[in-house]
Amino acid sequence: MDYNLRIAGIEPESIVDGPGFRYAVFTQGCPRNCPGCHNPQTHPFEGGRLVDIRDLFREIDGRLRRSPKDFPRPWRSWAAWCTAAVWT
């Protein structure tokens, strides 16, 4: 099984993407080409870099254990479910 995910970038302490700190993962590849897109560099599917999703979750889990207040409980279960649904 392939555990790689192509990402455009990671912002480990984003304050733009919601209240409090957020660990934002920006995926790479979009076919839509919307006019006025704020992130056109994320369009090419061959761009960005590959990361092992298991390493990414270890990083997020480590941050969660160090600072649980930054990750509300509903997000934890939703993120796990969503990721499992995508990669199974």
JOQUI-V378695 format. One line per field, one symbol per residue. ss: DSSP state (~ for helix, > for strand, _ for the rest). psi: psi as a letter, one per 40 degrees, with the letter a starting at -180 (. if undefined). burial: 1 if it has 24 or more other ideal C-beta (glycine too) atoms within 12 Angstrom, else 0. Layout:
ss->???
psi->???
burial->???
//
This chain:
ss->___>>>>>>>>>>>_______>>>>>>____________~~~______>>>>~~~~~~~~~~~~~~_~~~__~~~~~~~~~~~~~~__
psi->hheihhidihgeghedfiiaiihhhhihhhedfhhehefdeedhdeaaihihddddddddddddddgddegidddddddddddddde.
burial->0000110101000000000001101111000000000000010000010010100110010000000000100000001000000000
//
